[in-house]
Amino acid sequence: MSAPARHPEVRLIGRSDAIRTLEADLECAARSDAKVLVTGETGVGKEVVARLIHQRSARASAPLVTLNCAGLPDSLLESELFGHVRGSFTGAFRDKPGLLEVADRGTAFLDEAGEMSTRMQGMLLRFLETGEVQRVGSERTARHVNVRVIAATNRDLVQQIGAGAFREDLYYRLNVIRIHVAPLRERPDDIPELFAFFSALFARQYAVAPRALTADAQQMLMAYGWPGNVRELKNVVERLAVKTAGEPVGPRDLPEECRSFDGGASRTSPRLTNILTFQPPAAQPAAAGEHTVGRLLHRMIEGGESFWPAVHVPFMERDLSRDLLRAVVGAGLERTCGNYRALVELFNMPRGDYKRFLSFLRKHECQVPFHSFRALRPRSVGEEAGMDDHRHVAVV
């Protein structure tokens, strides 16, 4: 949970139609006290939207507190939201107010709200209906609070409702004002202005001269798909800022994925053609998702990079969704005909990482059943003998 400290003023960068529409939506949301649901892909700036709504609202003088709901177990998430009393669990040495108490008369921003368990969704729904806060371990309601809730998600909650993973009644409670943040690939005209903004920002941070884009480099950046959206662009600019300060950024200075991107798979090696045809069973990925899967596979299979820095790190930093992780695993299984041990080697992990790899996939519910891939070619005797090693993957 973030502290309710004062944050510097934030603003939207760009002049595209999407940004102008977003500005209008923000002004509408700021004039009311209604709950807001912010949707958009990872890295588009949903927290920036929440901060702007708070800063422009009548609650601007009160706290804005944020909580990322992804990756927290129910017990910790409940404590962070509602607080706890002394002795309620091991380590609870004193009473502690939760985020919702701290945000009284202010705003609570719940990022990745689509990742909450159905139990926590029920508790949040009750709070939205009553405004009552009951701390963990307490037998009575601590107090009533007046908090505006802004929730954000990169998931399709309607699809989640259909799958039984998200409560329909909570969806309608949160979806009073809906604000969608367009991905960066849909507003390429904003890229030069964003680059200039981040370049000046990092020039001040590192005490170096800012770098400008050449025309060719700018064209490449505007053509790139930006699967990580504004967050990915910010990382690229920071990387460039600490290299050759002050000099113009040309095509050779850009990351390889930006230079080689052509909006499709024409540069993909024939060796990966069959892999990239894999579609995850839950849904057909969008063009940006296909590009992300292909890029990660290319880094591992062609570039020799290990799964852990190439895929595990961006997943844990929430730059890669569960669906895309499953797509990467499924595409690899198609290449290895369902053999998880061969997949460990294909993704450049040591053989000893086999159990660690499967444990990681099970923990995050990203394992892909191998049976459908075994039919791609006849199994050898060795594969038949090794099937017991993989049998537990299919039942989770």
C-alpha positions in Angstrom: 0.0 0.0 0.0 1.4 3.4 -0.9 1.6 6.2 1.6 -0.8 9.0 1.2 2.0 11.4 0.4 1.6 14.3 -1.9 2.6 13.5 -5.5 3.8 15.9 -8.1 1.3 17.1 -10.7 0.8 14.7 -13.5 -0.5 15.4 -17.0 -1.3 13.6 -20.2 1.3 13.8 -22.9 0.2 13.8 -26.6 -2.1 15.5 -29.0 -3.9 12.6 -30.7 -7.6 12.2 -30.9 -7.4 9.4 -28.3 -5.7 11.8 -25.9 -8.3 14.5 -26.5 -11.1 12.0 -25.9 -9.4 10.8 -22.7 -9.0 14.4 -21.5 -12.8 15.0 -21.9 -13.5 11.7 -20.1 -11.3 12.8 -17.2 -12.9 16.1 -16.8 -16.3 14.4 -16.7 -15.2 12.0 -14.1 -13.5 14.7 -12.0 -16.8 16.7 -11.7 -18.6 13.8 -10.0 -18.0 11.5 -7.1 -19.0 8.4 -9.0 -17.0 5.2 -9.0 -14.6 4.8 -12.0 -13.4 1.8 -13.9 -10.3 2.4 -15.9 -9.5 -0.2 -18.5 -6.5 -0.7 -20.8 -3.5 -2.8 -21.5 -0.6 -3.1 -19.2 1.7 0.0 -19.3 -0.8 2.5 -20.8 -0.9 4.7 -17.7 -4.0 3.7 -15.8 -2.6 5.0 -12.5 -1.9 8.4 -14.2 -5.6 8.5 -15.1 -6.5 7.8 -11.5 -4.2 10.6 -10.2 -5.5 13.1 -12.7 -9.1 12.4 -11.7 -8.2 12.8 -8.0 -6.2 16.0 -8.6 -9.0 17.6 -10.5 -11.8 16.5 -8.2 -13.2 18.1 -5.0 -11.3 15.5 -3.0 -7.9 16.8 -4.2 -6.9 18.1 -0.7 -7.6 14.6 0.8 -5.3 11.6 0.5 -5.0 9.4 -2.7 -3.9 5.9 -1.7 -3.1 3.1 -4.1 -3.0 -0.7 -3.8 -2.0 -3.2 -6.4 -4.3 -6.2 -6.0 -2.2 -8.6 -8.1 0.0 -11.1 -6.4 -1.3 -10.5 -2.8 -2.8 -13.4 -1.0 -6.3 -12.9 0.5 -5.1 -12.5 4.0 -2.6 -9.7 3.2 -5.0 -8.0 0.7 -7.7 -8.0 3.3 -5.4 -6.5 5.9 -4.1 -3.8 3.5 -7.7 -2.8 2.5 -9.4 -3.0 5.9 -6.6 -2.9 8.5 -6.2 -5.3 11.4 -6.2 -5.3 15.2 -3.4 -6.3 17.5 -3.0 -10.1 17.8 -5.2 -10.9 14.8 -2.4 -12.9 13.2 1.3 -13.6 13.6 3.2 -10.3 13.4 0.2 -8.1 14.2 1.9 -6.3 17.1 -0.4 -3.3 16.9 -3.6 -2.0 15.5 -3.2 -0.8 12.0 -5.7 1.1 9.8 -6.3 -0.1 6.3 -6.2 1.7 3.0 -9.9 2.6 3.1 -9.6 4.2 6.5 -6.5 6.2 5.5 -8.4 7.4 2.3 -11.4 8.8 4.2 -12.8 11.7 2.3 -10.2 11.0 -0.4 -9.7 8.5 -3.2 -8.7 4.8 -3.2 -7.1 3.5 -6.4 -7.3 -0.3 -6.7 -5.0 -1.4 -9.5 -5.4 -4.8 -11.1 -8.8 -5.2 -9.5 -9.5 -8.1 -11.9 -6.9 -10.2 -10.1 -8.8 -10.3 -6.8 -10.3 -13.6 -5.6 -14.1 -14.0 -5.5 -13.9 -13.9 -1.7 -12.2 -10.5 -1.8 -14.6 -9.3 -4.5 -17.4 -10.0 -2.1 -15.8 -8.1 0.7 -15.2 -5.1 -1.6 -18.8 -5.2 -2.8 -20.0 -5.1 0.8 -17.9 -2.0 1.5 -19.1 -0.3 -1.6 -22.7 -0.9 -0.5 -22.3 0.1 3.2 -19.1 2.2 3.5 -18.3 0.1 6.7 -14.8 -0.9 7.5 -14.2 -3.9 9.8 -10.6 -4.6 10.6 -9.2 -8.1 10.4 -9.6 -9.8 13.9 -12.2 -7.3 15.1 -15.7 -8.3 16.1 -17.2 -5.0 15.4 -17.3 -2.4 12.6 -14.5 0.1 13.2 -16.1 3.1 11.4 -17.9 4.3 8.4 -15.8 6.1 5.8 -16.4 8.3 2.7 -14.1 7.0 0.0 -14.2 7.3 -3.8 -13.1 4.1 -5.4 -11.3 4.1 -8.7 -10.5 0.6 -10.0 -8.3 -0.4 -12.9 -7.8 -3.6 -14.8 -6.1 -4.9 -18.0 -8.6 -7.8 -18.2 -11.9 -8.2 -20.0 -14.2 -8.3 -17.0 -17.2 -9.2 -19.1 -15.3 -12.3 -20.2 -14.2 -12.9 -16.6 -17.8 -12.8 -15.5 -18.7 -15.4 -18.1 -15.9 -17.6 -16.9 -17.1 -17.2 -13.3 -13.9 -15.4 -12.2 -15.5 -12.0 -11.5 -18.7 -11.1 -9.8 -21.3 -9.4 -12.0 -22.7 -7.4 -9.2 -19.3 -6.0 -8.3 -18.7 -5.1 -12.0 -21.8 -3.0 -12.1 -20.9 -1.3 -8.9 -17.5 -0.3 -10.3 -18.5 0.4 -13.8 -20.4 3.7 -13.2 -18.0 5.8 -15.2 -15.9 3.8 -17.7 -12.6 5.2 -19.0 -10.6 3.3 -21.6 -7.0 4.2 -22.2 -6.0 3.4 -25.8 -2.7 1.4 -26.3 0.3 3.3 -27.7 0.2 1.5 -31.1 -3.2 3.2 -31.7 -1.9 6.7 -31.2 1.6 6.8 -32.8 1.4 10.5 -33.2 2.0 10.9 -29.5 5.3 9.0 -29.6 7.6 11.9 -30.5 6.1 14.1 -27.8 6.4 11.3 -25.2 10.0 10.6 -26.3 10.9 14.3 -25.8 9.2 14.4 -22.4 11.0 11.3 -21.1 14.3 12.4 -22.6 14.1 15.7 -20.7 13.0 13.9 -17.6 16.0 11.5 -17.6 18.4 14.2 -18.6 17.5 16.0 -15.4 17.7 12.8 -13.4 21.1 11.7 -14.6 22.5 15.3 -15.2 23.1 14.7 -18.9 22.1 16.4 -22.1 18.8 15.3 -23.6 18.8 13.3 -26.8 16.6 14.1 -29.8 15.3 11.7 -32.5 16.5 11.6 -36.1 13.7 11.4 -38.7 14.5 7.7 -39.4 14.6 6.7 -35.8 11.3 8.5 -35.1 9.7 6.7 -38.0 10.8 3.4 -36.6 9.4 4.1 -33.2 6.1 5.2 -34.7 5.9 1.9 -36.7 6.8 -0.3 -33.7 3.9 -2.1 -32.0 4.8 -1.2 -28.3 3.4 -4.3 -26.6 4.6 -2.7 -23.3 3.0 0.6 -24.2 4.1 3.8 -22.6 6.0 2.0 -19.9 8.1 0.2 -22.5 8.8 3.5 -24.3 9.9 5.1 -21.0 12.3 2.2 -20.4 13.7 2.6 -24.0 14.3 6.3 -23.5 16.0 5.8 -20.1 18.3 3.2 -21.7 19.2 5.7 -24.4 19.7 8.5 -21.9 22.5 6.7 -20.1 24.4 5.8 -23.2 25.7 8.6 -25.3 24.4 11.8 -23.8 23.3 14.7 -26.0 23.9 13.0 -29.4 20.9 12.5 -31.7 19.3 9.0 -31.5 19.6 7.3 -34.9 18.2 3.9 -36.0 21.3 2.0 -34.9 20.8 3.3 -31.3 17.3 1.8 -31.0 16.7 -1.7 -29.5 16.7 -4.6 -31.9 13.0 -5.2 -31.6 12.2 -1.6 -32.7 14.6 -1.8 -35.7 13.3 -5.2 -36.9 9.6 -4.6 -36.4 7.7 -4.4 -39.6 4.1 -4.8 -38.3 4.0 -8.5 -39.1 5.9 -11.7 -39.1 7.8 -11.2 -42.4 11.1 -11.1 -40.6 10.4 -14.2 -38.6 12.6 -17.2 -39.4 11.0 -20.2 -41.1 12.0 -22.2 -38.0 9.4 -20.3 -36.0 6.5 -20.3 -38.5 4.6 -23.2 -37.0 5.2 -22.0 -33.5 3.6 -18.6 -34.1 0.4 -20.3 -35.4 -0.4 -21.4 -31.8 -3.5 -19.7 -30.3 -4.2 -20.0 -26.6 -7.4 -22.0 -26.0 -9.1 -19.2 -24.0 -9.1 -16.5 -26.6 -7.5 -15.4 -29.9 -4.8 -12.8 -29.1 -4.8 -9.4 -30.7 -2.1 -8.4 -33.2 0.0 -6.9 -30.5 -0.2 -10.1 -28.5 0.9 -12.1 -31.5 3.8 -9.8 -31.9 4.8 -10.1 -28.2 4.7 -13.9 -28.3 6.8 -14.0 -31.5 9.3 -11.5 -30.1 9.8 -13.5 -26.9 10.1 -16.8 -28.8 12.7 -15.2 -31.1 14.7 -13.9 -28.2 14.8 -17.3 -26.6 15.0 -19.7 -29.6 17.0 -17.6 -32.0 18.7 -15.2 -29.6 19.7 -17.8 -27.0 18.2 -15.9 -24.1 16.9 -17.8 -21.1 13.2 -17.9 -20.1 13.9 -16.4 -16.7 15.0 -12.9 -17.9 13.0 -12.9 -21.2 9.6 -14.0 -19.9 9.7 -14.5 -16.1 10.9 -11.0 -15.3 8.3 -9.0 -17.3 5.6 -11.4 -16.1 6.4 -10.7 -12.4 6.6 -7.0 -13.2 3.1 -7.2 -14.7 4.4 -6.2 -18.2 3.2 -9.6 -19.5 -0.3 -11.0 -18.9 -1.2 -14.6 -18.0 -2.8 -15.1 -21.4 0.4 -14.2 -23.2 2.6 -16.3 -20.9 0.3 -19.3 -21.6 0.6 -18.5 -25.3 4.4 -18.5 -25.1 4.4 -21.9 -23.2 1.8 -23.3 -25.7 3.9 -22.2 -28.7 6.9 -23.9 -27.2 5.0 -27.1 -26.5 3.9 -27.1 -30.1 7.6 -27.0 -31.1 8.5 -29.8 -28.6 5.3 -31.9 -29.3 4.2 -31.6 -25.7 7.4 -32.4 -24.0 8.0 -30.1 -21.0 11.5 -31.4 -20.4 12.5 -30.5 -24.0 10.7 -27.2 -23.5 13.1 -26.3 -20.6 16.0 -26.8 -23.0 14.3 -25.0 -25.9 13.8 -22.0 -23.6 17.5 -22.1 -22.6 17.0 -23.1 -19.0 19.4 -25.5 -17.2 17.9 -29.0 -17.0 17.8 -28.7 -13.2 15.2 -25.9 -13.6 12.5 -28.4 -14.7 10.7 -28.5 -11.4 11.2 -24.8 -10.7 9.7 -24.1 -14.2 6.6 -26.3 -13.6 6.1 -25.0 -10.1 6.1 -21.4 -11.4 3.5 -22.3 -14.1 1.3 -24.0 -11.5 1.5 -21.2 -9.0 0.3 -18.6 -11.5 -2.2 -21.0 -13.3 -0.3 -20.7 -16.6 0.4 -24.3 -17.2 -0.8 -25.7 -20.6 -2.0 -29.3 -20.9 0.4 -31.2 -23.2 -1.9 -33.9 -24.6 -3.1 -32.1 -27.6 0.5 -31.4 -28.7 1.5 -35.1 -28.5 -0.6 -35.9 -31.5 1.5 -33.6 -33.7 3.9 -36.5 -34.6 4.4 -40.1 -33.5 6.1 -40.4 -30.1 9.4 -42.2 -29.8 10.0 -45.0 -27.3 11.9 -42.5 -25.1 9.0 -40.1 -25.1 6.5 -42.9 -24.2 8.7 -43.9 -21.3 9.0 -40.3 -20.1 5.2 -39.5 -20.1 5.0 -40.0 -16.4 7.2 -37.0 -15.8 4.6 -34.8 -17.4 1.3 -36.4 -16.4 0.8 -34.1 -13.4 0.8 -31.0 -15.6 -2.4 -31.9 -17.3 -4.5 -32.2 -14.2 -3.9 -28.8 -12.7 
